[in-house]
């Protein structure tokens, strides 16, 4: 299938792109950074999804994965407003089979930076709205809402032994997810799943059961 992934250069987006390529899909990535991901089935566009006029014309998208996001950096503009624009441009079309929005457990608990958790809460609501719009195409739309994930974005606490110990006390499974584990969920919700829609799936190792937010000053 033809898969479009935003924020595909690193972290969760990179892991998702690699998994889809491994399984024979054609993948298109949009990211504000370059990538060293190489495959004859991968095409990369370097642009910021907030620059609406610079978004490439891509037709026939069958799976759209809205992964691009920021944390404490114009969060509502990127995580919510740009996500909506990307979805309207590429996702709500007759070719679409599945849309997945990468949200956050913080959208459910509210236990993080104010603008960040507000933006991710908006993603949860917009996911339901989109699910209604694409149902006429027989397509699904869900959000995948991770807790802590081992990505470079979180290095400032991962590498702080004291903070990391406190965070692990808030995580029942005593670890964070790998990007590859989240990618497996993304694949399941967009390829294997054909009926679940309008739902927000929290994958956080039980973190939201306790939901105390610990971060670096």
C-alpha positions as CSV (number, residue, x, y, z in Angstrom):
1,X,0.0,0.0,0.0
2,X,1.0,3.6,-0.4
3,X,1.8,5.0,3.0
4,X,2.5,8.6,4.0
5,X,4.2,9.2,7.3
6,X,5.0,12.7,8.8
7,X,8.0,13.0,11.1
8,X,9.7,10.1,9.5
9,X,13.4,11.0,10.0
10,X,13.9,9.7,13.5
11,X,12.3,8.2,16.6
12,X,8.8,6.6,16.3
13,X,8.3,7.9,12.7
14,X,11.5,6.3,11.6
15,X,10.7,3.0,13.2
16,X,7.2,3.0,11.6
17,X,8.7,3.8,8.1
18,X,11.2,1.0,8.5
19,X,8.6,-1.5,9.5
20,X,6.3,-0.7,6.6
21,X,9.3,-0.9,4.2
22,X,10.2,-4.2,5.6
23,X,6.7,-5.5,4.9
24,X,6.8,-4.4,1.2
25,X,4.9,-1.1,1.3
26,X,5.6,2.0,-0.6
27,X,6.5,4.8,1.9
28,X,6.5,8.6,1.6
29,X,8.0,10.6,4.4
30,X,7.6,14.3,5.3
31,X,10.0,15.8,7.8
32,X,11.6,19.1,8.5
33,X,14.9,17.2,8.7
34,X,16.8,15.2,6.1
35,X,17.0,11.4,6.4
36,X,19.5,8.7,5.7
37,X,16.8,6.1,5.2
38,X,17.4,4.5,1.8
39,X,15.1,2.2,-0.1
40,X,13.8,2.2,-3.7
41,X,10.3,2.2,-2.1
42,X,11.0,5.3,0.0
43,X,10.5,8.9,-1.0
44,X,11.4,11.8,1.3
45,X,10.2,15.4,1.3
46,X,12.1,17.8,3.6
47,X,9.5,20.4,4.7
48,X,7.8,21.6,7.9
49,X,4.2,20.5,8.0
50,X,3.3,24.0,9.3
51,X,4.3,25.4,5.9
52,X,1.0,24.5,4.2
53,X,1.9,26.1,0.9
54,X,5.1,23.9,0.7
55,X,3.4,20.6,1.3
56,X,3.9,18.3,-1.8
57,X,1.1,17.1,-4.0
58,X,0.7,13.4,-3.2
59,X,-2.2,11.5,-4.6
60,X,-3.6,8.1,-3.9
61,X,-2.5,7.9,-0.2
62,X,-4.0,4.7,1.3
63,X,-2.5,4.9,4.8
64,X,-1.8,8.2,6.5
65,X,0.2,8.2,9.8
66,X,0.3,11.6,11.5
67,X,3.4,11.2,13.6
68,X,5.2,14.6,13.4
69,X,5.1,16.5,16.6
70,X,6.9,18.8,19.0
71,X,7.1,19.0,22.8
72,X,7.1,22.5,24.4
73,X,7.7,24.1,21.0
74,X,4.6,25.6,19.3
75,X,2.8,22.4,20.2
76,X,-0.7,23.4,19.2
77,X,0.4,24.7,15.8
78,X,2.3,21.5,14.9
79,X,0.6,18.7,16.9
80,X,-2.9,19.8,16.2
81,X,-3.4,22.5,13.6
82,X,-0.9,21.1,11.1
83,X,-2.1,17.6,11.8
84,X,-5.6,18.7,10.8
85,X,-4.4,20.3,7.6
86,X,-2.3,17.3,6.6
87,X,-5.3,15.0,7.2
88,X,-7.6,17.2,5.2
89,X,-5.1,17.3,2.3
90,X,-4.0,13.7,2.1
91,X,-6.4,11.6,4.3
92,X,-10.0,12.5,3.6
93,X,-9.9,11.1,0.0
94,X,-11.5,8.1,-1.7
95,X,-8.2,6.2,-1.8
96,X,-7.8,6.2,2.0
97,X,-7.9,2.9,3.9
98,X,-6.7,4.0,7.3
99,X,-5.5,7.1,9.2
100,X,-3.5,6.9,12.4
101,X,-2.7,9.9,14.6
102,X,0.1,9.5,17.1
103,X,-1.2,11.1,20.2
104,X,0.0,10.8,23.8
105,X,-1.1,9.4,27.1
106,X,-0.8,13.0,28.3
107,X,-3.9,13.8,26.2
108,X,-5.8,11.5,28.6
109,X,-4.1,12.4,31.9
110,X,-3.2,16.1,31.4
111,X,0.1,15.4,33.2
112,X,2.6,17.3,31.1
113,X,3.4,20.7,29.6
114,X,0.1,22.6,29.3
115,X,0.2,23.3,25.6
116,X,1.5,19.8,24.8
117,X,-1.3,17.9,26.7
118,X,-3.9,20.4,25.3
119,X,-2.7,19.7,21.7
120,X,-2.8,15.9,22.3
121,X,-6.2,16.1,23.8
122,X,-7.3,17.9,20.7
123,X,-5.9,15.0,18.6
124,X,-8.1,12.6,20.5
125,X,-11.2,14.7,19.7
126,X,-10.2,15.2,16.1
127,X,-9.6,11.5,15.6
128,X,-13.3,10.9,16.4
129,X,-14.3,13.7,14.0
130,X,-12.1,12.2,11.2
131,X,-13.4,8.7,11.8
132,X,-16.9,9.9,11.0
133,X,-15.7,11.6,7.8
134,X,-13.8,8.7,6.3
135,X,-16.3,6.0,7.3
136,X,-18.0,6.6,3.9
137,X,-14.9,5.3,2.3
138,X,-14.9,2.2,4.5
139,X,-11.7,3.6,6.2
140,X,-10.7,3.7,9.8
141,X,-9.2,6.5,11.9
142,X,-7.7,5.9,15.4
143,X,-5.1,7.5,17.6
144,X,-2.2,5.7,19.2
145,X,-1.3,7.3,22.4
146,X,2.1,6.2,23.9
147,X,3.5,7.0,27.3
148,X,7.2,7.2,27.6
149,X,9.2,6.1,24.6
150,X,13.0,5.6,24.3
151,X,13.7,8.3,21.6
152,X,16.3,11.1,21.4
153,X,13.6,13.6,22.3
154,X,13.6,12.2,25.8
155,X,17.3,11.9,26.3
156,X,17.4,14.7,28.9
157,X,15.5,12.5,31.4
158,X,16.7,9.1,30.2
159,X,20.3,10.2,30.9
160,X,19.5,11.7,34.3
161,X,19.9,8.8,36.8
162,X,18.0,10.5,39.6
163,X,15.0,11.6,37.4
164,X,15.0,8.3,35.6
165,X,14.7,6.4,38.9
166,X,11.7,8.6,39.9
167,X,10.1,8.0,36.5
168,X,10.5,4.3,36.8
169,X,8.6,4.5,40.1
170,X,5.7,5.9,38.1
171,X,5.8,3.1,35.5
172,X,4.4,-0.2,36.6
173,X,6.3,-2.2,34.0
174,X,9.5,-0.4,35.1
175,X,10.6,0.5,31.5
176,X,9.6,2.7,28.6
177,X,8.6,1.4,25.2
178,X,11.0,1.2,22.3
179,X,10.1,3.0,19.1
180,X,9.9,-0.4,17.4
181,X,7.2,-1.5,19.9
182,X,5.1,1.6,19.0
183,X,5.7,0.9,15.3
184,X,4.2,-2.6,15.8
185,X,1.1,-1.0,17.2
186,X,0.9,1.5,14.3
187,X,1.1,-1.3,11.8
188,X,-1.6,-3.3,13.5
189,X,-4.0,-0.4,13.7
190,X,-3.6,0.6,10.1
191,X,-3.0,-2.7,8.2
192,X,-4.4,-5.6,10.4
193,X,-7.3,-3.6,11.8
194,X,-10.2,-3.0,9.5
195,X,-13.1,-2.4,11.9
196,X,-12.0,-0.5,15.1
197,X,-12.4,3.2,14.4
198,X,-12.7,6.5,16.3
199,X,-10.7,5.1,19.2
200,X,-7.7,6.2,21.2
201,X,-5.4,3.4,22.2
202,X,-3.1,4.1,25.1
203,X,0.1,2.1,25.1
204,X,2.1,3.3,28.1
205,X,3.1,0.3,30.2
206,X,0.5,1.3,32.8
207,X,2.0,4.8,33.2
208,X,-1.4,6.5,33.1
209,X,-2.6,4.5,36.0
210,X,-0.4,6.7,38.2
211,X,0.0,9.7,35.9
212,X,2.4,11.8,38.1
213,X,4.6,14.0,35.7
214,X,8.3,14.1,36.4
215,X,10.7,16.1,34.2
216,X,13.9,18.1,34.3
217,X,13.7,21.8,35.5
